[in-house]
Amino acid sequence: MLDLKDVFYFVQVVDKGGYTAASKSLGFPKSTLSHRIRALEDALGVTLLSRTSHRFAVTEVGTQFYHYAQTLLQAAEVAEEAVRQRATEPSGVIRMTTAVEIAQFALKELIPGFLRMHPQVRIVVNTTDALVDIVAHGFDLALRGHNTSLQNSSLVQRTIARAPWYLFAGEDYLSARGVPATPEEIAQHDTLAIAKSGPSNWTLTGPNDRRCIVQITPRLQSNNMVALKEAACANLGIVALPGYICRDELASGRLTQILPRWTAADARISALIPYKRGVLPAVRSLVDFFAREMPRLTAFDPADATPM
């Protein structure tokens, strides 16, 4: 096992451009520093630094090791910070971004609850349906809904809650056009859908994981779920939406669920966090809080609706 201090000394020598500058920066003799680097080279069985009386150079294998060493030291720093801050009371400003619907329907009671628990924390919420580069824009956290895998990135990803999609329509629409008895019949109905490029279709999943792809020609497309929900309440067609954002309309009778044994998407809400910011006590506490509390808000049991 390598001595992490020796790895640190090696990186310092490379960063400072030689033993003399590194020893001054570290505050101990150059001979001690040279001894530690030789011990590291002996442990690895390679020469990392080429030394002559007139020249200092990093070998090819030394350059390769230097890049790995930087990553190792950064990870060690993050791990140390995470452990040290476990006992630290969350404080400071959290800048987060999320979709409008998540903020409106899933966060409206969670954020006030978290702020009451942690009086030293302030939260700035940016709501947008655009995919924001959270690193470039300086956000500490993003909450995103998705029904496909998120792209691999340098961001820490954590699933917070399930948010399955179902099919809904207004009662007057169903009275006039009839209630679909099978997924295939939806193709004969007016539909309302999330705007996207290319042909529109819904992939429905039913009992025993049976899948049915329904081609649709939406009467209305929008990237705003609330607009689509209101269009369905106005009896313009069938809409596929996360169940949790339609709960109030189902309770009031403005919407009715159809084909309750079929889901239109097995969506998730996930937290995305820049690598180092995820260990900050306030950010970590907020994400943990969301993971505990949000599932009960986004849960949707078709048995609680009034299906047709």
C-alpha positions as CSV (number, residue, x, y, z in Angstrom):
1,M,0.0,0.0,0.0
2,L,1.4,3.4,-1.0
3,D,1.9,6.1,1.6
4,L,-0.6,8.8,0.7
5,K,1.8,11.5,2.1
6,D,4.5,10.4,-0.3
7,V,2.0,10.7,-3.2
8,F,1.2,14.2,-2.0
9,Y,4.9,15.1,-1.8
10,F,5.4,13.8,-5.4
11,V,2.6,16.0,-6.7
12,Q,4.0,19.0,-4.9
13,V,7.4,18.5,-6.4
14,V,5.9,18.3,-9.9
15,D,3.6,21.3,-9.3
16,K,6.4,23.4,-8.0
17,G,8.8,22.4,-10.7
18,G,11.5,20.9,-8.5
19,Y,12.7,19.9,-5.1
20,T,13.9,23.3,-4.0
21,A,10.7,25.2,-4.5
22,A,8.6,22.3,-3.1
23,S,10.8,22.0,0.0
24,K,10.3,25.8,0.7
25,S,6.6,25.5,0.2
26,L,6.3,22.5,2.5
27,G,8.7,23.8,5.1
28,F,11.1,20.9,5.5
29,P,14.6,20.0,4.1
30,K,15.1,19.1,0.4
31,S,16.9,15.9,1.5
32,T,13.8,14.7,3.4
33,L,11.6,15.4,0.4
34,S,14.0,13.5,-1.9
35,H,14.1,10.6,0.5
36,R,10.3,10.4,0.5
37,I,10.1,10.5,-3.3
38,R,12.7,7.7,-3.5
39,A,10.6,5.6,-1.1
40,L,7.6,6.1,-3.4
41,E,9.6,5.1,-6.4
42,D,10.9,2.0,-4.6
43,A,7.3,1.1,-3.7
44,L,6.2,1.4,-7.3
45,G,9.3,-0.1,-8.8
46,V,9.7,2.7,-11.3
47,T,11.5,6.1,-11.7
48,L,9.1,9.0,-11.5
49,L,11.6,11.9,-11.6
50,S,14.8,12.2,-13.5
51,R,17.4,14.0,-11.4
52,T,20.8,15.6,-12.5
53,S,22.8,18.4,-11.1
54,H,21.5,20.7,-13.8
55,R,18.1,19.4,-14.8
56,F,14.8,18.3,-13.3
57,A,12.3,16.3,-15.4
58,V,9.3,14.1,-14.9
59,T,9.6,10.7,-16.7
60,E,6.9,9.4,-19.0
61,V,5.6,7.0,-16.3
62,G,5.9,9.8,-13.8
63,T,3.6,11.9,-15.9
64,Q,1.1,9.1,-16.1
65,F,1.3,8.6,-12.3
66,Y,1.0,12.3,-11.7
67,H,-2.5,12.4,-13.3
68,Y,-3.7,9.4,-11.3
69,A,-2.1,10.9,-8.1
70,Q,-4.1,14.1,-8.6
71,T,-7.4,12.2,-8.8
72,L,-6.4,10.1,-5.7
73,L,-5.6,13.2,-3.6
74,Q,-8.8,15.0,-4.7
75,A,-10.8,11.9,-3.7
76,A,-9.0,11.7,-0.4
77,E,-9.7,15.4,0.2
78,V,-13.4,15.0,-0.5
79,A,-13.6,11.9,1.8
80,E,-11.9,13.8,4.6
81,E,-14.2,16.7,4.2
82,A,-17.3,14.5,4.2
83,V,-16.3,12.9,7.4
84,R,-15.3,16.1,9.1
85,Q,-18.5,17.8,8.2
86,R,-20.8,15.0,9.4
87,A,-21.1,16.8,12.7
88,T,-21.5,20.3,11.2
89,E,-24.9,22.0,11.3
90,P,-26.0,22.7,7.7
91,S,-25.7,26.4,6.9
92,G,-25.3,28.7,3.9
93,V,-27.0,29.2,0.6
94,I,-28.1,26.3,-1.6
95,R,-28.7,27.2,-5.3
96,M,-30.9,24.6,-7.0
97,T,-32.7,24.2,-10.3
98,T,-35.6,22.0,-11.1
99,A,-38.5,21.7,-13.5
100,V,-41.6,23.8,-13.0
101,E,-43.9,20.9,-12.2
102,I,-41.5,19.4,-9.7
103,A,-41.3,22.7,-7.9
104,Q,-45.1,23.2,-8.0
105,F,-46.3,19.8,-7.0
106,A,-43.5,18.0,-5.1
107,L,-41.5,20.8,-3.5
108,K,-44.1,23.2,-2.3
109,E,-44.3,21.7,1.2
110,L,-40.9,20.1,1.3
111,I,-38.7,23.2,1.1
112,P,-40.6,25.1,3.8
113,G,-40.3,22.0,6.0
114,F,-36.5,21.7,5.4
115,L,-36.0,25.4,6.1
116,R,-37.9,25.2,9.4
117,M,-35.5,22.3,10.4
118,H,-32.4,24.2,9.4
119,P,-32.7,27.9,10.3
120,Q,-29.1,28.6,9.1
121,V,-29.8,27.5,5.5
122,R,-31.1,29.6,2.7
123,I,-32.4,28.2,-0.6
124,V,-32.5,29.8,-4.1
125,V,-34.8,27.8,-6.5
126,N,-34.5,28.3,-10.2
127,T,-37.5,26.7,-12.1
128,T,-37.1,25.9,-15.8
129,D,-38.0,23.1,-18.1
130,A,-34.7,23.6,-19.9
131,L,-31.7,21.3,-19.2
132,V,-29.4,23.6,-17.4
133,D,-25.6,23.1,-17.2
134,I,-25.5,23.2,-13.4
135,V,-21.7,23.4,-13.1
136,A,-21.4,26.3,-15.6
137,H,-24.3,28.2,-13.9
138,G,-23.0,27.6,-10.4
139,F,-25.9,25.5,-9.1
140,D,-25.3,23.2,-6.1
141,L,-28.2,20.8,-7.0
142,A,-30.6,19.9,-9.8
143,L,-33.8,17.8,-9.5
144,R,-34.8,16.3,-12.8
145,G,-37.6,14.0,-13.9
146,H,-36.8,11.4,-16.4
147,N,-38.1,8.1,-17.9
148,T,-34.8,7.1,-19.5
149,S,-31.3,6.7,-18.1
150,L,-29.5,10.0,-17.5
151,Q,-26.3,10.5,-19.4
152,N,-23.1,9.6,-17.6
153,S,-21.3,12.7,-16.4
154,S,-19.1,14.1,-13.7
155,L,-22.2,14.8,-11.7
156,V,-23.2,12.6,-8.7
157,Q,-26.6,11.1,-9.5
158,R,-29.1,9.9,-6.9
159,T,-32.6,8.6,-7.4
160,I,-35.0,10.5,-5.1
161,A,-38.5,9.1,-5.9
162,R,-40.6,7.2,-8.5
163,A,-43.1,9.3,-10.4
164,P,-45.0,6.9,-12.8
165,W,-47.1,8.3,-15.6
166,Y,-50.7,7.2,-16.3
167,L,-53.5,8.1,-18.8
168,F,-56.2,10.7,-17.9
169,A,-59.1,12.4,-19.7
170,G,-62.0,14.7,-18.8
171,E,-65.4,13.0,-18.2
172,D,-67.2,14.9,-20.9
173,Y,-64.6,13.9,-23.5
174,L,-65.0,10.2,-22.5
175,S,-68.8,10.5,-22.6
176,A,-68.6,11.9,-26.1
177,R,-65.9,9.7,-27.6
178,G,-66.1,6.6,-25.5
179,V,-63.6,5.0,-23.0
180,P,-60.7,3.1,-24.5
181,A,-60.9,-0.5,-23.4
182,T,-57.4,-1.4,-24.7
183,P,-54.2,0.5,-25.4
184,E,-54.6,0.0,-29.1
185,E,-57.9,2.0,-29.1
186,I,-56.1,5.1,-28.0
187,A,-54.8,5.6,-31.6
188,Q,-58.4,6.5,-32.5
189,H,-58.6,9.2,-29.9
190,D,-57.5,12.8,-29.6
191,T,-54.3,13.1,-27.5
192,L,-52.3,15.7,-25.7
193,A,-48.6,15.1,-25.4
194,I,-45.2,16.4,-24.3
195,A,-43.6,18.2,-27.3
196,K,-40.7,16.3,-28.9
197,S,-39.0,16.0,-32.2
198,G,-39.9,13.1,-34.5
199,P,-42.9,10.8,-34.6
200,S,-45.1,10.8,-31.5
201,N,-45.9,7.6,-29.6
202,W,-46.7,6.3,-26.2
203,T,-45.0,3.1,-24.9
204,L,-47.5,1.6,-22.4
205,T,-46.6,-1.1,-20.0
206,G,-49.3,-3.3,-18.6
207,P,-49.9,-6.6,-16.7
208,N,-47.1,-9.1,-16.9
209,D,-44.8,-6.4,-18.3
210,R,-46.7,-6.5,-21.6
211,R,-45.7,-3.5,-23.8
212,C,-47.8,-1.7,-26.4
213,I,-46.5,1.1,-28.6
214,V,-49.3,3.4,-29.6
215,Q,-48.8,5.9,-32.5
216,I,-50.5,9.2,-31.7
217,T,-51.1,12.5,-33.6
218,P,-51.5,15.0,-30.7
219,R,-54.0,17.8,-31.0
220,L,-51.8,19.7,-28.6
221,Q,-48.1,19.4,-27.8
222,S,-46.4,21.4,-25.0
223,N,-43.3,21.2,-22.8
224,N,-45.5,22.4,-20.0
225,M,-47.3,19.6,-18.1
226,V,-49.7,22.0,-16.4
227,A,-50.9,23.3,-19.8
228,L,-51.5,19.7,-21.0
229,K,-53.4,18.9,-17.8
230,E,-55.6,21.9,-18.2
231,A,-56.3,20.9,-21.8
232,A,-57.4,17.5,-20.6
233,C,-59.6,19.1,-18.0
234,A,-61.1,21.1,-20.8
235,N,-62.1,17.8,-22.5
236,L,-59.7,18.2,-25.5
237,G,-58.3,14.6,-25.3
238,I,-56.4,11.9,-23.5
239,V,-53.1,13.0,-21.7
240,A,-50.2,11.0,-20.3
241,L,-48.8,12.6,-17.1
242,P,-47.2,11.8,-13.8
243,G,-50.0,10.6,-11.5
244,Y,-49.0,12.8,-8.6
245,I,-49.6,16.1,-10.5
246,C,-53.2,15.0,-11.4
247,R,-54.2,14.0,-7.9
248,D,-56.3,17.1,-7.1
249,E,-58.1,16.9,-10.5
250,L,-59.0,13.3,-9.9
251,A,-60.4,14.0,-6.5
252,S,-62.5,16.9,-7.8
253,G,-63.8,14.9,-10.8
254,R,-62.2,17.2,-13.4
255,L,-60.1,14.2,-14.7
256,T,-60.7,10.5,-14.8
257,Q,-58.0,7.8,-15.1
258,I,-58.3,5.4,-18.0
259,L,-56.6,2.0,-18.4
260,P,-55.4,2.1,-14.8
261,R,-53.4,-1.2,-15.1
262,W,-51.2,0.4,-17.7
263,T,-48.4,2.9,-17.1
264,A,-47.2,5.4,-19.8
265,A,-43.8,5.7,-18.3
266,D,-41.9,4.4,-15.2
267,A,-40.3,7.8,-14.5
268,R,-38.0,8.8,-11.7
269,I,-37.0,12.1,-10.1
270,S,-33.2,12.2,-9.5
271,A,-30.8,14.6,-7.9
272,L,-27.7,15.7,-9.8
273,I,-24.9,17.2,-7.8
274,P,-21.5,18.6,-8.8
275,Y,-18.9,16.3,-7.4
276,K,-17.4,18.3,-4.5
277,R,-20.6,20.2,-3.6
278,G,-22.4,17.0,-2.8
279,V,-20.4,16.7,0.5
280,L,-21.4,20.1,1.7
281,P,-23.5,19.6,4.8
282,A,-26.4,21.7,3.6
283,V,-26.6,20.1,0.2
284,R,-26.2,16.6,1.6
285,S,-28.9,17.2,4.2
286,L,-31.3,18.6,1.6
287,V,-30.8,15.6,-0.7
288,D,-31.3,13.2,2.1
289,F,-34.4,15.0,3.2
290,F,-35.8,14.9,-0.4
291,A,-35.1,11.1,-0.5
292,R,-37.0,10.5,2.7
293,E,-40.0,12.7,2.1
294,M,-40.6,13.0,-1.6
295,P,-41.7,9.4,-2.3
296,R,-44.9,9.9,-0.4
297,L,-45.7,13.0,-2.4
298,T,-45.1,11.4,-5.8
299,A,-46.6,8.1,-5.0
300,F,-49.8,7.3,-7.0
301,D,-52.0,4.4,-6.5
302,P,-54.5,3.9,-9.4
303,A,-56.8,2.2,-6.9
304,D,-57.3,5.6,-5.3
305,A,-58.5,7.2,-8.5
306,T,-61.9,6.7,-10.2
307,P,-60.9,4.8,-13.3
308,M,-63.1,4.1,-16.3
